Amino acid sequence: MPDNPSIGPHATTMTNLRAALTSLPMMLMTFVILSGGKLTHDPRHLFALVATFCFLNTLFFLMVKTGRTDRWRAILFTVFAVAFVISFISHYVEARGSMALSESEILECRTPFCHIVIPMTIIPLALTRTIIFPGTMTGVYAAIASMFIIWIGASLSLGRGFCAWGCFLGGWDDGFSRIMKRPIIKNIGKKWHYLSFAVLLAVALTSAAMLSPTYCEWLCPYKAVTEYVQVTSLTRLVQMIIFLTLFAGLVVILPLLAKRRIQCGLFCPFGAFQSFTNKISPFEVRVDKNLCVKCKKCITVCPTFSMSEESLDKGKARMTCIKCGKCIDNCPKGALSFHIKGTSLGDDRTAQRLLFLFPAFLFLSTMAGGNIQSAIVRIIGLFTTGSLLAH
Amino acid sequence: MDAFLLGLSNGVVCISYCAPVLVPYLLGQGSGVLANLGIVARFLLGRLAGYLAFSVLAFTFHTTLPASVAARSLIMGSTYIILSVLLVFYGLRNRTSSPACAARGSGPFLLKAGRLWPALAPAILGLLTGLTICPPFLLAFAAAVEKTTLTGSVVFFVLFFCGTSVFFLPIPLVGSLKRLSVLSTVGKLAAGIIGLYYFYAGLILLLGVIKYP
């Protein structure tokens, strides 16, 4: 749904005004979220607040004005992932002097909890009433309870939209998948589209059997850019090699070559698990079969292999859809749209899109805002004091 | 727990390959959920009989192994590695049928058995699937060989059986099988991933032999 370039200056002013008015509630909400209800007097923090506020709201304004979603979402999503890593690593180096987790910290349950662990904890939680993760339930950075609450809220509203609008790591493969102009790997066999479900099955079973989060211990590529267990044995060394290899392969090289989110679409067990929550989310991506000319552009660009000829025939994306909006942005006939379940496809598409965009963007802003501010403060610190660390 | 886990990983594959042969027969014979449950129960008993036969075989094989820990580790580590590579290959290959499944291709035999011994036919069918020599099963066999007693070997195969049987339980309730091909793909890939774990376990055993010969 791109802008019409032939409209006159008066119409352009009106479009801008309408977009600004529509963005006003988002400005208010993001200001409250970013400031926490009070203004800081520290110039570095104040600058970070203003910069983050302007950055977020410019992107939302552009989303509303241009009618494009993914183009602007991807910028924020990638910046969020990089900011998260800067903020996270700095925080943990300040707190414990290293990116590495020591065995004693694991035993003391001081490991930060990540949403990817959730599918592995559910079966043991049901069977043993124990969370098989060495983290703390409440009160500290990345506590288990707070992550579960965020996840439940996001799942009910966005479903697997979590993976495009909330995941603090997904921006890495999303970012790398956008660097090349054309894909070098064009065809990935259909059986691989189910790999993430196989990983989910394997890690859910092994986690239940061993009562430990096997994905985190053995397969998580993002350990390469977050925290990892200190290399004190051959097993730990093997794990570290696996993490680095998977990060290079699934998050950097394959997304670059295939122009797809390979880690998210083909490997992440949380993504596979989250696909089932698309069934309860009120939002979905639909195809208007009357407008669709089967050019297959949506199939080519979908980052998570969620569009297929079968889904075009059915008139909706597969259950693995992350609602990033890339297919909608790229459809030459405007046949795809965000849709609210239970309403007619012919109903006001702009209103339906905005009803999706407000909670989705607000969720992304809530997740990203603090991390971007923190990263800006630390980068200023790097230039002024020579260190990313506060102390 | 390892046996149950291996059974779970094998069960998805087993059900997805064997169900297209079994289910039409089973459901065709039954007249309702309860009747179908009876058929499935006999079928599972047949499978259990097949597994128990293998547990005795595994123990017999165990008694022929050399007594030294290093030699045993070498044999078991190598076996794990070979079988896990086979399992990974099995998970990655593109073939959509399982030549190893003894129940597949047994349609004419089943028709005959069904006519001659209608009550026993599900059990025979179960026995045939129990004798399936697919890579996950071979890996289970290798693990069972490590058990030092016949009871241990039998318990291992009973747990393996329980793991594989989980997927058979909903059969009486299943009306549509159109998603089985997807289930099969997911199951095979998951079996391949579990194979990587066993490859690592085998490697650790072998490294132990090198470090402490």
Interface residues (C-beta under 8 A of the other chain):
Chain A: G189 K191 Y194 L195 F197 A198 V199 L201 A202 L205 T206 A209 M210 L234 V238
Chain B: M1 D2 F4 L5 L8 S9 V12 G91 N94 V182 T185 V186 G187 K188 L189 A190 G192 I193 I194 Y197 Y200 L207
